[in-house]
Amino acid sequence: MILEIASLQVRPGQAAAFEAAFLQAQAIIASMPGYLGHELQRCLERDDHYMLLVRWRSVQDHEVGFRSSPQYQQWRALLHHFYDPFPTVLHYEAAAGPGLAPAPAGR
């Protein structure tokens, strides 16, 4: 499992419209192969700032499967005009934490 983290800065005054559009858009991403779940978090200290956390089976499911799909064009049309600047998107894998098996010896 990988975790996609997108730092989203929404244009000032557009938070309510963004959240309404995201309610529609989340059905699109949830229908994609390899999708495992997501959360949209609103920042308490910085107005109009969000973090989108999406769990995927693999980076390819996100980068190739989703971003190459016709559904991604719908996602873009619903959400991309809200961002300024365009989001930074990075992928992470678990390194430590509760429930993870210990790393093999020698690693």
N, C-alpha and C positions, 0 to 999 in steps of 0.2 A: 504494500500500500504506500502511496505517496500522498503528500499534502501540498496542494497548490495554495500559495498565499499571495493574494493581490491586494496591494495598498491602493485604496480608491479615494481620491480627492474629488468631491462633487462640487460643481460650480455653486458659488454662494447663492443661497435662497432657493436652491433646487432640491433640497433633501427630501421633502415630502413627495414630490413628483418622482424622484429617483426610487424611493422606497415602494411607491405604487407600481412603477414599471418593473422593479425587481420581483414583486409578487407574481407578475406574469412570466417573467424570464426564468424564474427558478424551475418552472415546470419543463422548460426546454432542456436545461442542463440535466435535470433529474431523469430524463428519458434516454440519455446517452449510454451506449455500451461502456462499461468500465467505471461508471459513476458509482460512488459508494456513499456519498452524503455531503452536506454543505452547511455552513453557517455564515450569516452576514452579521457582523458586529459593528455597532456605531460607537465612535469614540466619545468619551465624556469630556475630555479636555480640549479637543480641537473640533470646532464646528465643521460640519459637512465632510468629516473624515470617517472612512469605513475600512474594515478589513474583511475581505471575502476569503473564507477557508473552504476549499473543496477537496474532498478525499476521492482519489482515483486509484484504480487497480494498478495503473502504470502511467509513466510520463507519455507514452505513445497514445494511450486512450485519450489524454487531454490534447496534446500537441498535434497529433495526426487525426485521430478519430473525430474529436469534437471540432477542432478548428478548421478541418477540411470539409465539414458537413454543411448541408444546406441549412440545418438548424442554427449553426453559428451565425449565419447571415441574419436570422431573425433576432438572435441574442444581441448582435451588434446594433441592429436598428432600434431595439428597445433601450439599450443602455449606454452605448459609447458616446453619445452626444452630451451626457451629463459630466464627463470627466475633464478636468483641467488641473494639472497635466494628465497625459495618458498614463494609466497605471503601470507600475512595475509588478511583474508576475514572476515568482520564483517557485521552484519545486523542492520539497524536503522529504527526507526519509528518517524514520525513527532511529535514534542513536542511543538513547537511554530513557528509562522511565519505568513506572510500575507496570507489571505485566509483560515486560520484554524479557526474552530469554537472555541469560548472560552471554557476552561475547565469547567466542571460542578462544582457548588458551593460545597465546602467542600473537594475539591481535592487538 
